[in-house]
Amino acid sequence: MNSSLQEIKDKIGNNDDFFFQRDYLGEFPVVLMAFKTLIDLPKTKKMLQTNINNPFTINKTLDEFLTGIGEVKEQDSKEAISSIMEGKLIVYLENIPKFVIVEPVSKILNRAIEQPVNENVLQGPLNSFTEDKDTNIGIVRRQMNSDNIQVISLAVGNDQKKSLSLLYLKDLTNIDFVHKLIDQIKKNQDKELNHLQDLSKILGFSPWVAISKYHTTELPLEAVQFLKKGRVILFQDRLPFALVLPSLLWDIFTLENDRNYPLPLTIAIRGVRIIGLLMTLLIPGLYVALVAVNPEVLRIELALSIAQSREGVPYPALVEILMMLVILELILEASIRLPRSIGPTITMVGGIILGQAVVEAKLVSNLLIIILAATTIANSTVVGFQNSLTIRLFKYIIVILASIYGILGIVAGMVLVSAYLAKIKSFGIPYLNLKFAKDGIKSG
Amino acid sequence: MYPENIIASTSEGHWLAILLGVIIHFVVISVYMKGLSFFPNRNIIGIYSSVGKGTALFFLIPVLLYFLMVIIITVRAYSEIITIVFLSNTPLWAIMALLLFISTYIASCGLETIFRTGILLAILFLPLILFIFFVSFQNVDWRYAIPIDGNFQFIKKRDYLESFFAFSGGYLFLGFVQPFFSYNRKNVLIAAAVLIPFFFFSVYIPILTFGQATASTFFLPFVVAVDAININWLMFDRVTMFFIISLIAFVMLFLSLVSWKTIRIIEQFIPSIKPVYMLISLSVIIFLFCLSVPDWKDVEKLFWWNTILRFYVLIAIPISIYLIGIHSKRKNQHENI
């Protein structure tokens, strides 16, 4: 037996789903190798057979025939193994030191293109990205249909290969930025890539930045629009969404689907999102500040009614609001964890606790429940779940500052948050790049 | 504080006093920018150093002192105002620590961050300030404006000289930002022009609300005038608070800008220390200084001392830059010939 054949067998032959069979291709003895779990074996064999029996192939030489069924390679067991891992069929010629990588009929291991799960679309195109990277690129090409799209694929990782694809438009994207991005990925090509934190490491972002540096979207419509704004889209294999780089502050407020409505409505919808962001940040802090530190700002009637609603509540406003905010976070977290059939239970129990029982037990004030509800609702208006998480975190800074300094603390918190946002940069492009966004508005 | 000084400096024809200040401001800015335009892509530290070490020391040390004084006075004065207006129970040091902490944080992130934060804050707080300016006309009685004819008696008054703090603080940064930013000279002048009405408003609103005789007795006339606003549909009783806090947001930004400039100057003379450590130690020193200022009288004393430095900065820096600029231009022409 051939040495490189032996090598392949030694390396992956112990797997029970490894398929190793001697066969004849016409009159040549060959070895077929593949993973049964990755390819549809009967269909693939049938395909090979039809290829052989094809009347056009009879008069061809062996070389011509081999190039007809797949990619011919010189003996290189490493490449053969990696092709097998990728789900290809290897046809190994025993007499000649060559093998052929055949594109087999693969088993369907991907889900179909479905409706988006994490984002809802109203009156817009409903398909969404799936786990398969190539399908995603295909969807983008179908959506955009332009010869301007440039796709660059890179493989990352030593032990397990993960492929990344970069998409951009040749004449709209800042080529400097694209080059920086590609260089950065190439420099760290040997690092493992399992999740977005790994990707951040590969791209050289600090892991301690509280804001997601990628804007993620599941919707091809949005992704294409970002391409048109001159952004780069990154697809990671097995991740069912597009990562948009660089991510900017304005992305939190805009969805391309807004533009399917008349312009005044678009502006109004975006205005609502901005109000949502400000409310999430300000309201809990304002409650603490007005109740605990600066009640004199309010009109006397209002101050009295607030004080009345807190009558009998045994602890300071900060403890009260922190406790309820934490419970709220727990509910949010729990409803993600639970299977869909039990999820409503959490909603119900949480609703009873938050809505009625806590107030009646005089543990928190009525007003706080309203504030909490408003905060949670407002929090969910921003685009992109990762952004709403960030805002949820910032809210606590403002609450704590407000409990110490009152209204001054809220302003200080806002200044801090603003400065923090202003500080963030990715590849030299600031997060607060308003001009970038403006260009987007013009072209969009 | 600006209106307080102006109102105290003259009893009639305040517009003349304001106008003179504004004109001086404009002249100074134009001379300064003209001077800077001789040196594209260089900041004033670089310009002075190119002339000689002695010159650099001679001009930059007063600027440095001035900046330090400005930070100390601003921090101390505003924390005093905050305690007076709304945080009467919070100790002064806590407020000063907060102001310094935030401005240090912003300054440590660099100039670009300062400017971008400025844009964000402007979007957030300017509407509020404008709104308050508009509603503050609510109690205005136009007859109080009447003795319109003015004279130049006010120039000799100490209060008037002190009022120049409003002009001298802002424009120096134009000389520092050069390698990082380029700006349009016309836009700067337009921005300065947009500010003019606010100088007038801030003086005239208290006067028109209370009359000269009453207004001159107040400690912070504009704040009192805003305090007198009563809007039925607003659920908040004290609009002043919103005015002050929006101002403070900008004060924090101003502080960070000034401390950034200070660090740039110190860096020129002691390049070995890392700027971040320098910034932190500077804030600690300033904090200690602020703690050692016992009450408002001393703040005013500091303020008066700083006036001398202020005029030095206001006059010497722009003119010297201008002269150096012309000088180097001539030299270049000679070399070219």
Chai-1 contact restraints between the chains, C-beta under 6 A:
chainA,res_idxA,chainB,res_idxB,connection_type,confidence,min_distance_angstrom,max_distance_angstrom,comment,restraint_id
A,N294,B,F86,contact,1.0,0.0,6.0,A-B,restraint_1
A,V297,B,F236,contact,1.0,0.0,6.0,A-B,restraint_2
A,V297,B,R238,contact,1.0,0.0,6.0,A-B,restraint_3
A,V297,B,M241,contact,1.0,0.0,6.0,A-B,restraint_4
A,R299,B,M235,contact,1.0,0.0,6.0,A-B,restraint_5
A,R299,B,D237,contact,1.0,0.0,6.0,A-B,restraint_6
A,L302,B,M235,contact,1.0,0.0,6.0,A-B,restraint_7
A,I407,B,I245,contact,1.0,0.0,6.0,A-B,restraint_8
A,V411,B,I245,contact,1.0,0.0,6.0,A-B,restraint_9
A,V411,B,A249,contact,1.0,0.0,6.0,A-B,restraint_10
A,A412,B,L98,contact,1.0,0.0,6.0,A-B,restraint_11
A,A412,B,I102,contact,1.0,0.0,6.0,A-B,restraint_12
A,V415,B,I102,contact,1.0,0.0,6.0,A-B,restraint_13
A,V415,B,A249,contact,1.0,0.0,6.0,A-B,restraint_14
A,V415,B,M252,contact,1.0,0.0,6.0,A-B,restraint_15
A,L416,B,I102,contact,1.0,0.0,6.0,A-B,restraint_16
A,S418,B,T117,contact,1.0,0.0,6.0,A-B,restraint_17
A,S418,B,L120,contact,1.0,0.0,6.0,A-B,restraint_18
A,S418,B,L121,contact,1.0,0.0,6.0,A-B,restraint_19
A,A419,B,I106,contact,1.0,0.0,6.0,A-B,restraint_20
A,A419,B,T117,contact,1.0,0.0,6.0,A-B,restraint_21
A,A422,B,T113,contact,1.0,0.0,6.0,A-B,restraint_22
A,A422,B,R116,contact,1.0,0.0,6.0,A-B,restraint_23
A,A422,B,T117,contact,1.0,0.0,6.0,A-B,restraint_24
A,K423,B,C109,contact,1.0,0.0,6.0,A-B,restraint_25
A,K423,B,T113,contact,1.0,0.0,6.0,A-B,restraint_26
A,L432,B,R116,contact,1.0,0.0,6.0,A-B,restraint_27
